[in-house]
């Protein structure tokens, strides 16, 4: 009888031990089986922003009248060169803007965009740049110009003047024209800022170019303005004085 009781005691102790072992084992297993946190998604690489275009602004220091009076422009075209002299006293701001734009290369690769036979040839239109032109990747901060009319200066043959929107006398920016003939109807309506001093025959050749069929003033052929060079006038060297007789 006693032996049975002892055996039963060991049996119950064994069951209790087994139960405790199972409980701790299940807890440990559950802890091991806890779902791990999901790995963070890889960060998206930000799309690089396109580079801002280079901004070309007018110079802060203005050219003086004396400086502008020393300058000329050589307009290099497919048909030859046209040399221009400026009228800084009549239209100083127009001269400054033209000189600044030419020096930045703004006119490079444009075309003669407009021809009115026996009247004017015109350029300075940025829409005439082809797609490969480097200026298309730049932004030019170009102000509008207030009209500068000088009643003493007329639209004669060879006159350099600033085009503008029809109803805005203060709307000139970059479009300029050269008169192939006298154009009195334009006097005191467009700002004259220079004239041709060499190459008027090139103006005549361009003005005589054919016009595209169905238009009134669009050239039928591509006439490039390769570059406008700003340089100082050549000054005559003083004559050498004769040596004094001994």
Order of alpha helices (4+ residues) and beta strands (2+ residues): alpha-beta-alpha-beta-beta-alpha-beta-beta-beta-beta-beta-beta-beta-alpha-beta
